[in-house]
Amino acid sequence: MSHNHTILQHLPIGQKVGIAFSGGLDTSAALLWMKLKGALPYAYTANLGQPDEDDYNAVPKKRWNTVRKTPA
């Protein structure tokens, strides 16, 4: 059984689930998917000095916009 298959079958509904959030398309989609499936996603972001991130302060805003615009 693949790890993806296990995650799809065992997402804890109504429970907190942590996710490392970069603000990119992949983690935004994962955050949205977890919320739509009934989990309570908690997104964590760390400033590791990534050279590809122009505005680190914008990352939490992306996370908020992803969650806020999503129906519960």
GUTOR-773823 format. One record per atom (N, C-alpha, C): residue number from 0; atom name; chain; x, y, z. Coordinates in steps of 0.05 Angstrom, whole numbers, always signed. Atoms other than C-alpha are relative to their C-alpha. Layout:
// GUTOR-773823
+-----+------+------+--------+--------+--------+
! pos ! site ! unit !      u !      v !      w !
+-----+------+------+--------+--------+--------+
! NUM !   CA !    A !      X !      Y !      Z !
...
+-----+------+------+--------+--------+--------+
END
This chain:
// GUTOR-773823
+-----+------+------+--------+--------+--------+
! pos ! site ! unit !      u !      v !      w !
+-----+------+------+--------+--------+--------+
!   0 !    N !    A !    +17 !    -23 !     +0 !
!   0 !   CA !    A !     +0 !     +0 !     +0 !
!   0 !    C !    A !    +18 !    +25 !     +0 !
!   1 !    N !    A !    -16 !    -24 !     +1 !
!   1 !   CA !    A !    +28 !    +68 !    -18 !
!   1 !    C !    A !     -7 !    +19 !    +23 !
!   2 !    N !    A !     +5 !    -20 !    -21 !
!   2 !   CA !    A !    +35 !   +125 !    +32 !
!   2 !    C !    A !    -23 !    +18 !     -7 !
!   3 !    N !    A !    +22 !    -18 !     +8 !
!   3 !   CA !    A !    -13 !   +168 !     -8 !
!   3 !    C !    A !    -27 !    -14 !     +5 !
!   4 !    N !    A !    +25 !    +15 !     -5 !
!   4 !   CA !    A !    -66 !   +114 !     -4 !
!   4 !    C !    A !     -7 !     +0 !    +29 !
!   5 !    N !    A !     +5 !     +0 !    -29 !
!   5 !   CA !    A !    -58 !   +111 !    +71 !
!   5 !    C !    A !    -10 !    +27 !    +10 !
!   6 !    N !    A !     +8 !    -27 !     -8 !
!   6 !   CA !    A !    -64 !   +187 !    +79 !
!   6 !    C !    A !    -28 !     +5 !     -8 !
!   7 !    N !    A !    +27 !     -5 !    +10 !
!   7 !   CA !    A !   -126 !   +189 !    +37 !
!   7 !    C !    A !    -21 !    -15 !    +16 !
!   8 !    N !    A !    +19 !    +16 !    -15 !
!   8 !   CA !    A !   -159 !   +135 !    +79 !
!   8 !    C !    A !     -1 !     +8 !    +30 !
!   9 !    N !    A !     -2 !     -4 !    -29 !
!   9 !   CA !    A !   -138 !   +160 !   +148 !
!   9 !    C !    A !     +4 !    +29 !     +8 !
!  10 !    N !    A !     -1 !    -28 !     -8 !
!  10 !   CA !    A !   -144 !   +236 !   +148 !
!  10 !    C !    A !    -18 !     +3 !    +25 !
!  11 !    N !    A !    +17 !     -2 !    -24 !
!  11 !   CA !    A !   -168 !   +251 !   +219 !
!  11 !    C !    A !    -21 !    +22 !     -2 !
!  12 !    N !    A !    +22 !    -19 !     +2 !
!  12 !   CA !    A !   -236 !   +284 !   +212 !
!  12 !    C !    A !     -5 !    +13 !    +26 !
!  13 !    N !    A !     +6 !    -15 !    -24 !
!  13 !   CA !    A !   -250 !   +339 !   +262 !
!  13 !    C !    A !    +24 !     +3 !    +19 !
!  14 !    N !    A !    -23 !     -2 !    -17 !
!  14 !   CA !    A !   -179 !   +336 !   +289 !
!  14 !    C !    A !    +21 !    +18 !    -13 !
!  15 !    N !    A !    -21 !    -18 !    +10 !
!  15 !   CA !    A !   -119 !   +383 !   +283 !
!  15 !    C !    A !    +20 !    -17 !    -16 !
!  16 !    N !    A !    -21 !    +13 !    +17 !
!  16 !   CA !    A !    -70 !   +364 !   +227 !
!  16 !    C !    A !    +20 !    +22 !     -7 !
!  17 !    N !    A !    -21 !    -19 !     +6 !
!  17 !   CA !    A !     -4 !   +401 !   +220 !
!  17 !    C !    A !    +10 !     -4 !    -29 !
!  18 !    N !    A !    -11 !     +1 !    +27 !
!  18 !   CA !    A !    +24 !   +418 !   +151 !
!  18 !    C !    A !    +21 !    +22 !     -2 !
!  19 !    N !    A !    -20 !    -20 !     +6 !
!  19 !   CA !    A !    +88 !   +453 !   +131 !
!  19 !    C !    A !     -9 !    +15 !    -25 !
!  20 !    N !    A !    +13 !    -16 !    +21 !
!  20 !   CA !    A !    +62 !   +510 !    +88 !
!  20 !    C !    A !    +20 !    +20 !    -13 !
!  21 !    N !    A !    -19 !    -17 !    +14 !
!  21 !   CA !    A !   +105 !   +544 !    +35 !
!  21 !    C !    A !    -14 !    +24 !    -13 !
!  22 !    N !    A !    +15 !    -21 !    +14 !
!  22 !   CA !    A !    +50 !   +586 !     +4 !
!  22 !    C !    A !     -3 !     -6 !    -30 !
!  23 !    N !    A !     +2 !     +7 !    +28 !
!  23 !   CA !    A !    +58 !   +551 !    -63 !
!  23 !    C !    A !    -25 !    -15 !     -7 !
!  24 !    N !    A !    +24 !    +13 !    +10 !
!  24 !   CA !    A !     +6 !   +515 !   -105 !
!  24 !    C !    A !     -4 !    -27 !    +14 !
!  25 !    N !    A !     +3 !    +27 !    -12 !
!  25 !   CA !    A !    +20 !   +445 !    -75 !
!  25 !    C !    A !    -10 !     +2 !    +28 !
!  26 !    N !    A !     +8 !     -1 !    -28 !
!  26 !   CA !    A !    +14 !   +464 !     -2 !
!  26 !    C !    A !    -27 !    +14 !     +3 !
!  27 !    N !    A !    +26 !    -13 !     -1 !
!  27 !   CA !    A !    -45 !   +510 !    -16 !
!  27 !    C !    A !    -22 !    -20 !     -7 !
!  28 !    N !    A !    +20 !    +21 !     +8 !
!  28 !   CA !    A !    -82 !   +453 !    -50 !
!  28 !    C !    A !     -3 !    -21 !    +22 !
!  29 !    N !    A !     +1 !    +20 !    -22 !
!  29 !   CA !    A !    -64 !   +405 !     +7 !
!  29 !    C !    A !    -16 !    +12 !    +24 !
!  30 !    N !    A !    +15 !    -13 !    -22 !
!  30 !   CA !    A !    -90 !   +455 !    +59 !
!  30 !    C !    A !    -29 !     +1 !     -6 !
!  31 !    N !    A !    +28 !     -1 !     +8 !
!  31 !   CA !    A !   -155 !   +465 !    +21 !
!  31 !    C !    A !    -12 !    -28 !     +0 !
!  32 !    N !    A !    +10 !    +27 !     +0 !
!  32 !   CA !    A !   -163 !   +390 !    +11 !
!  32 !    C !    A !     -6 !    -10 !    +28 !
!  33 !    N !    A !     +4 !     +9 !    -28 !
!  33 !   CA !    A !   -154 !   +375 !    +85 !
!  33 !    C !    A !    -24 !    +13 !    +12 !
!  34 !    N !    A !    +23 !    -14 !    -11 !
!  34 !   CA !    A !   -205 !   +428 !   +104 !
!  34 !    C !    A !    -26 !    -11 !    -12 !
!  35 !    N !    A !    +24 !    +11 !    +13 !
!  35 !   CA !    A !   -256 !   +403 !    +53 !
!  35 !    C !    A !     -7 !    -28 !     +9 !
!  36 !    N !    A !     +4 !    +28 !     -9 !
!  36 !   CA !    A !   -247 !   +332 !    +79 !
!  36 !    C !    A !     -8 !     -1 !    +30 !
!  37 !    N !    A !     +9 !     -1 !    -28 !
!  37 !   CA !    A !   -264 !   +355 !   +150 !
!  37 !    C !    A !    +22 !     +1 !    +21 !
!  38 !    N !    A !    -22 !     -3 !    -20 !
!  38 !   CA !    A !   -195 !   +360 !   +183 !
!  38 !    C !    A !     +2 !    +30 !     +8 !
!  39 !    N !    A !     -5 !    -27 !     -9 !
!  39 !   CA !    A !   -173 !   +422 !   +221 !
!  39 !    C !    A !    +30 !     +6 !     -6 !
!  40 !    N !    A !    -28 !     -4 !     +7 !
!  40 !   CA !    A !   -109 !   +442 !   +184 !
!  40 !    C !    A !    +13 !    +23 !    +15 !
!  41 !    N !    A !    -17 !    -20 !    -12 !
!  41 !   CA !    A !    -55 !   +480 !   +222 !
!  41 !    C !    A !    +24 !     +3 !    -16 !
!  42 !    N !    A !    -22 !     -4 !    +18 !
!  42 !   CA !    A !     -6 !   +510 !   +174 !
!  42 !    C !    A !    +23 !    +14 !    +14 !
!  43 !    N !    A !    -24 !    -11 !    -12 !
!  43 !   CA !    A !    +65 !   +524 !   +197 !
!  43 !    C !    A !    +19 !     +9 !    -22 !
!  44 !    N !    A !    -19 !    -11 !    +19 !
!  44 !   CA !    A !   +114 !   +567 !   +160 !
!  44 !    C !    A !    +25 !     +9 !    +15 !
!  45 !    N !    A !    -26 !     -8 !    -12 !
!  45 !   CA !    A !   +188 !   +579 !   +175 !
!  45 !    C !    A !    +16 !    +16 !    -20 !
!  46 !    N !    A !    -17 !    -16 !    +18 !
!  46 !   CA !    A !   +233 !   +632 !   +146 !
!  46 !    C !    A !    +28 !    -13 !     +1 !
!  47 !    N !    A !    -26 !    +13 !     +1 !
!  47 !   CA !    A !   +293 !   +591 !   +125 !
!  47 !    C !    A !    +19 !    +15 !    -19 !
!  48 !    N !    A !    -16 !    -16 !    +18 !
!  48 !   CA !    A !   +321 !   +646 !    +81 !
!  48 !    C !    A !     +0 !     -9 !    -29 !
!  49 !    N !    A !     +3 !    +10 !    +27 !
!  49 !   CA !    A !   +295 !   +616 !    +17 !
!  49 !    C !    A !     +5 !    +23 !    -20 !
!  50 !    N !    A !     -6 !    -21 !    +19 !
!  50 !   CA !    A !   +324 !   +656 !    -41 !
!  50 !    C !    A !    -23 !     +5 !    -20 !
!  51 !    N !    A !    +22 !     -3 !    +19 !
!  51 !   CA !    A !   +261 !   +645 !    -83 !
!  51 !    C !    A !    -24 !    +14 !    +11 !
!  52 !    N !    A !    +23 !    -13 !    -13 !
!  52 !   CA !    A !   +214 !   +678 !    -33 !
!  52 !    C !    A !     +6 !    +30 !     +2 !
!  53 !    N !    A !     -4 !    -29 !     +1 !
!  53 !   CA !    A !   +209 !   +752 !    -48 !
!  53 !    C !    A !    -11 !    +14 !    +25 !
!  54 !    N !    A !    +13 !    -14 !    -22 !
!  54 !   CA !    A !   +162 !   +771 !     +9 !
!  54 !    C !    A !     -9 !    -22 !    +20 !
!  55 !    N !    A !     +7 !    +20 !    -20 !
!  55 !   CA !    A !   +163 !   +723 !    +68 !
!  55 !    C !    A !    -25 !     +7 !    +15 !
!  56 !    N !    A !    +23 !     -8 !    -15 !
!  56 !   CA !    A !   +110 !   +763 !   +104 !
!  56 !    C !    A !    -26 !     -5 !    -15 !
!  57 !    N !    A !    +24 !     +6 !    +16 !
!  57 !   CA !    A !    +61 !   +748 !    +47 !
!  57 !    C !    A !     -9 !    -29 !     +3 !
!  58 !    N !    A !     +6 !    +28 !     -1 !
!  58 !   CA !    A !    +63 !   +673 !    +60 !
!  58 !    C !    A !    -24 !     -5 !    +20 !
!  59 !    N !    A !    +23 !     +4 !    -18 !
!  59 !   CA !    A !    +16 !   +674 !   +122 !
!  59 !    C !    A !    -26 !    +11 !    -12 !
!  60 !    N !    A !    +24 !    -11 !    +13 !
!  60 !   CA !    A !    -32 !   +718 !    +82 !
!  60 !    C !    A !    -11 !    -19 !    -21 !
!  61 !    N !    A !     +9 !    +20 !    +20 !
!  61 !   CA !    A !    -35 !   +665 !    +27 !
!  61 !    C !    A !    -15 !    -22 !    +15 !
!  62 !    N !    A !    +12 !    +21 !    -16 !
!  62 !   CA !    A !    -51 !   +613 !    +80 !
!  62 !    C !    A !    -28 !     +9 !     +9 !
!  63 !    N !    A !    +25 !    -10 !    -10 !
!  63 !   CA !    A !   -106 !   +656 !   +110 !
!  63 !    C !    A !    -20 !     +2 !    -22 !
!  64 !    N !    A !    +19 !     -2 !    +22 !
!  64 !   CA !    A !   -137 !   +670 !    +42 !
!  64 !    C !    A !     -9 !    -27 !    -10 !
!  65 !    N !    A !     +8 !    +27 !     +8 !
!  65 !   CA !    A !   -137 !   +596 !    +25 !
!  65 !    C !    A !    -22 !    -11 !    +19 !
!  66 !    N !    A !    +19 !    +11 !    -19 !
!  66 !   CA !    A !   -174 !   +577 !    +89 !
!  66 !    C !    A !    -25 !    +17 !     +2 !
!  67 !    N !    A !    +23 !    -18 !     -5 !
!  67 !   CA !    A !   -219 !   +638 !    +96 !
!  67 !    C !    A !    -21 !     -2 !    -22 !
!  68 !    N !    A !    +18 !     +1 !    +22 !
!  68 !   CA !    A !   -250 !   +632 !    +27 !
!  68 !    C !    A !    -13 !    -27 !     -5 !
!  69 !    N !    A !     +9 !    +27 !     +4 !
!  69 !   CA !    A !   -266 !   +559 !    +36 !
!  69 !    C !    A !    -24 !     -6 !    +18 !
!  70 !    N !    A !    +22 !     +7 !    -17 !
!  70 !   CA !    A !   -334 !   +535 !    +61 !
!  70 !    C !    A !     +8 !    -22 !    +20 !
!  71 !    N !    A !     -7 !    +20 !    -20 !
!  71 !   CA !    A !   -330 !   +494 !   +125 !
!  71 !    C !    A !    -12 !    -27 !     -6 !
+-----+------+------+--------+--------+--------+
END
